[in-house]
Amino acid sequence: MQDDSHSGHETESSNREIDKPKLKRKDYEKKLRDLQTELCSLQDWVKQTGERIIVVFEGRDAAGKGGTIRAMTERVSPRTFRLVALPAPSDREKTQMYVQRYLAHFPAAGEIVIFDRSWYNRAGVEYVMGFCTKEQHRRFLEICPEFEKQIVDNGIRLIKYWLEVSNKEQKRRFEARIDDRLRQWKLSPMDLPSRERWYDYSRARDMMLEATDTDFAPWHVVRSDDKKRARLNVISHFLGLIPYEAPPAKKIKLPNRDKKREYDDEATIKDRRWIKEKF
């Protein structure tokens, strides 16, 4: 008789790395600020050189894509780091070539475009939830590498991240959203069905990675159960992929007000409709 303690069914955590100690908020904020400072240097380099970069974020629902993108973009210019998070396609867009609505958001010189979900919707939610046919899914996986080869050959850097959250942690995050009024807005109509179809999404993920993980546009997989570490790891990895050099810092001097054109600007608005100061 087989001993249950040595059965072939391993626990979910057995294939994972040993848990690291929780990252203290002070340490996290210090490391994040250092990385965000580097992102500002990268931003200056991109504007100076006219580089074009696309960053694609994909992953299971509640994998932490939004928080990672916020950490990457909160200290840089939205004119350089442009975030694209498209809604479901309109009736008109459904009749277009599939990638057409994404092409309109591609970067011009001096821009970094971040896709919070992308054309890979067809490989994930559309396939799993039946919003596309099996033939459309098969065709997408077939032509996607060709499409991305054209992007790269055009001189655009294409960087793809897949955030992978565990079954246990996804369940915890969904329950937290359900129980917290301040987080309920995060629950999309697809979130709860995605929970039920965990294994369907796993199969879809594996087919996607098998078909589209290429040398010229590889997938970078991120373990995201620990949100803080995931954010730091992604930003650090992203910076390491770009051969940027910080341009020399310009000396900035704040000018004084020109008193030759003095004007009593405070008196002119003192009787306007000021809000009541409750705080």
C-alpha positions in Angstrom: 0.0 0.0 0.0 1.4 3.4 -1.0 2.1 5.9 1.7 -0.1 9.0 1.2 2.7 11.3 2.2 4.7 10.2 -0.8 1.9 10.1 -3.4 2.5 11.4 -6.9 0.2 14.5 -6.3 2.6 17.3 -5.4 1.4 20.4 -3.6 1.1 23.5 -5.7 4.0 25.1 -3.8 6.4 22.2 -4.4 7.5 23.5 -7.7 7.9 27.0 -6.6 10.9 28.7 -5.1 11.2 28.9 -1.4 9.2 31.9 -0.2 11.4 35.0 0.3 10.9 37.2 3.4 8.3 39.9 3.0 9.8 43.1 1.5 9.6 45.9 4.0 7.7 48.9 2.6 10.6 51.3 3.3 13.0 49.0 1.4 10.5 48.6 -1.4 9.9 52.3 -1.8 13.7 53.0 -1.8 14.4 50.4 -4.5 11.4 51.6 -6.5 12.5 55.2 -6.3 16.0 54.3 -7.6 14.5 52.4 -10.5 12.1 55.2 -11.3 15.0 57.6 -11.4 16.6 55.3 -14.0 13.3 55.3 -15.9 13.6 59.1 -16.1 17.1 58.8 -17.6 15.8 56.2 -20.1 13.0 58.6 -21.0 15.5 61.4 -21.8 17.5 59.0 -23.9 14.4 57.8 -25.8 13.4 61.4 -26.6 16.9 62.3 -27.6 17.5 59.3 -29.9 14.0 58.9 -31.3 13.8 55.3 -30.1 10.4 53.5 -30.5 9.5 50.9 -27.9 6.4 48.7 -27.3 5.9 46.9 -24.0 3.1 44.3 -23.8 1.7 43.2 -20.5 -0.3 40.0 -20.4 -1.2 37.5 -17.7 -4.0 35.9 -15.8 -6.7 38.2 -14.3 -5.5 39.6 -10.9 -1.9 38.9 -11.8 -0.9 42.5 -11.0 -0.5 44.0 -14.4 -2.1 47.3 -13.4 0.0 47.9 -10.3 3.2 47.0 -12.2 2.3 49.5 -15.0 1.5 52.2 -12.5 4.9 51.7 -10.8 6.6 52.0 -14.2 4.8 55.1 -15.3 3.9 57.2 -12.2 7.1 59.2 -12.3 7.5 59.7 -16.1 5.8 61.8 -18.7 2.6 60.3 -20.2 3.6 61.9 -23.5 6.7 59.7 -23.6 5.3 56.6 -21.8 1.9 56.2 -23.4 -0.5 53.7 -21.8 -2.9 51.9 -24.1 -5.7 49.9 -22.5 -8.4 49.3 -25.2 -12.0 48.4 -24.4 -13.9 45.6 -26.1 -14.0 46.3 -29.9 -16.9 48.2 -31.3 -19.2 46.7 -34.0 -17.2 48.6 -36.6 -13.8 47.4 -35.2 -15.0 43.8 -35.3 -15.2 44.1 -39.1 -11.6 45.4 -39.4 -8.4 43.4 -39.8 -7.8 42.1 -36.3 -4.6 44.0 -35.5 -5.8 47.2 -37.1 -7.0 49.0 -34.0 -3.7 48.3 -32.2 -1.6 49.6 -35.0 -3.2 53.1 -34.6 -1.5 53.3 -31.1 2.0 52.2 -32.2 4.9 54.6 -31.1 6.3 57.4 -33.1 9.9 58.6 -32.6 10.7 59.2 -28.9 7.8 57.2 -27.5 7.3 54.1 -25.4 3.9 52.6 -25.7 2.7 50.2 -23.0 -0.2 47.9 -23.9 -2.2 46.8 -20.8 -3.4 43.7 -22.8 -2.9 43.7 -26.5 -3.5 41.8 -29.7 -2.9 38.7 -27.4 -6.6 39.0 -26.3 -7.2 36.6 -29.2 -4.9 34.0 -27.7 -6.5 34.4 -24.2 -9.9 35.7 -23.3 -11.3 35.6 -26.8 -10.4 32.0 -27.3 -11.3 30.8 -23.8 -14.6 32.6 -23.6 -15.7 31.8 -27.2 -15.5 35.3 -28.6 -13.5 34.0 -31.6 -13.7 30.8 -33.5 -11.1 28.0 -33.2 -10.0 28.8 -36.8 -9.5 32.5 -35.9 -7.4 31.4 -32.9 -5.3 29.0 -34.9 -4.8 31.6 -37.6 -3.7 34.2 -35.0 -1.1 31.9 -33.5 0.2 31.2 -37.0 0.6 34.7 -38.2 1.4 36.5 -34.9 5.2 35.8 -35.1 5.2 37.1 -38.7 3.4 40.3 -37.6 5.8 40.8 -34.7 8.8 40.2 -37.0 7.6 43.1 -39.1 7.4 45.3 -36.0 11.0 44.4 -35.0 12.3 44.7 -38.5 10.8 48.2 -38.7 13.1 49.2 -35.9 10.7 49.1 -32.9 11.8 47.3 -29.8 9.1 44.9 -28.8 9.2 43.6 -25.2 6.6 41.2 -23.9 5.8 40.3 -20.2 3.6 37.5 -19.0 2.7 37.9 -15.3 1.9 34.5 -13.7 -0.1 34.4 -10.5 -0.7 31.1 -8.6 -4.1 29.6 -8.1 -4.1 30.3 -4.4 -3.1 33.9 -4.7 -5.5 34.7 -7.5 -8.3 33.3 -5.3 -7.2 35.5 -2.4 -7.1 38.6 -4.6 -10.5 38.0 -6.1 -12.0 37.5 -2.6 -10.4 40.7 -1.5 -12.0 42.6 -4.3 -15.4 41.1 -3.6 -15.2 42.1 0.1 -13.7 45.6 -0.3 -15.9 48.3 -1.7 -12.8 50.3 -2.7 -11.6 47.3 -4.9 -14.9 46.1 -6.4 -14.3 48.3 -9.5 -11.4 46.0 -10.3 -13.8 43.1 -10.9 -14.5 43.0 -14.7 -17.3 40.9 -16.2 -14.6 38.5 -17.3 -13.0 38.0 -13.9 -15.3 35.6 -12.2 -15.7 33.4 -15.3 -11.9 33.4 -15.6 -11.7 31.9 -12.1 -13.9 29.1 -13.1 -11.9 28.4 -16.3 -8.5 28.4 -14.7 -7.4 25.3 -16.6 -8.7 26.5 -19.9 -6.6 29.6 -19.4 -3.6 27.5 -18.6 -4.0 25.6 -21.8 -4.5 28.8 -23.8 -1.4 30.3 -22.1 0.8 27.3 -23.1 -0.4 27.3 -26.7 0.3 31.1 -26.9 3.8 30.7 -25.4 4.6 27.8 -27.7 3.6 29.6 -30.8 4.8 33.2 -30.1 7.9 32.9 -27.9 10.5 33.8 -30.5 14.1 34.9 -30.4 13.3 38.3 -31.9 10.2 38.9 -29.6 10.5 36.6 -26.6 8.1 36.3 -23.7 9.6 37.2 -20.3 7.6 35.4 -17.6 7.3 37.0 -14.2 6.2 35.3 -11.0 3.8 37.8 -9.5 2.4 36.4 -6.2 4.5 39.0 -4.4 3.4 42.3 -6.1 6.2 44.4 -4.7 8.9 42.1 -5.9 7.2 41.6 -9.2 7.1 45.3 -9.9 10.8 45.8 -9.0 11.8 42.7 -11.0 10.0 43.9 -14.1 11.3 47.5 -14.1 14.8 46.3 -13.4 14.6 43.7 -16.2 13.1 46.3 -18.6 15.9 48.8 -17.9 18.5 46.0 -18.5 17.1 45.3 -22.0 17.6 48.9 -23.3 21.2 50.1 -24.0 20.4 53.6 -22.9 22.8 56.3 -21.6 21.5 59.2 -19.6 22.1 62.4 -21.5 24.0 65.1 -19.6 21.7 66.9 -17.2 20.8 70.4 -18.2 21.3 73.1 -15.5 17.8 74.5 -14.7 17.4 77.9 -13.1 14.0 79.3 -12.0 13.5 82.8 -13.3 12.2 85.6 -11.0 8.8 87.3 -11.7 9.0 90.2 -14.1 8.0 93.2 -11.8 7.9 95.6 -14.8 4.5 93.9 -15.6 3.3 93.8 -12.0 -0.4 93.1 -11.5 -2.5 92.6 -8.3 -3.6 89.1 -9.3 -4.7 88.1 -5.7 -7.1 91.0 -5.3 -8.8 90.3 -8.6 -10.0 86.8 -7.6 -10.7 87.3 -3.9 -14.5 87.5 -4.4 -14.7 84.6 -6.7 -16.5 81.2 -5.9 -13.9 79.6 -3.6 -14.8 76.2 -2.2 -15.3 75.7 1.5 -12.1 74.4 3.1 -13.3 71.4 5.1 -9.8 70.0 5.7 
